Amino acid sequence: MSKTEGREEHDVFPVAYRTNTRGAVQRWAKQAGFEIVSFRYLGQYPSYFMFNGLLFLLATGYEKLISRVPALNFLQGWIFVTLRKPESGGDHA
């Protein structure tokens, strides 16, 4: 991260990839009592290749391709999910 994005080691936090697929999010949400309102894959600016012009150009093309072809959206770098806790089954008068 320090070479490609200029961040120091203490600015990068550990990550545990346990909910990085649609199926994993659905399982987690159901276990926690949530329902999925929306689920979207989002691309990212390929700043990790800024150190090399050709690689940056290729990465930019790759990001555009996977964002425009729905079957490839799952390859994008971010997941944006909106969850909702359903109302309990009582009367709401």
NORCORTA-V729219 format. One line per field, one symbol per residue. psi: psi as a letter, one per 40 degrees, with the letter a starting at -180 (. if undefined). A space follows every 50 residues. Layout:
psi: ???
//
This chain:
psi: ddddeeiideehiihhgeffiddddddddddefiihdihihiiihfeeee ehdddddddddddddedehdeedeeieihhhhihhiiieihf.
//
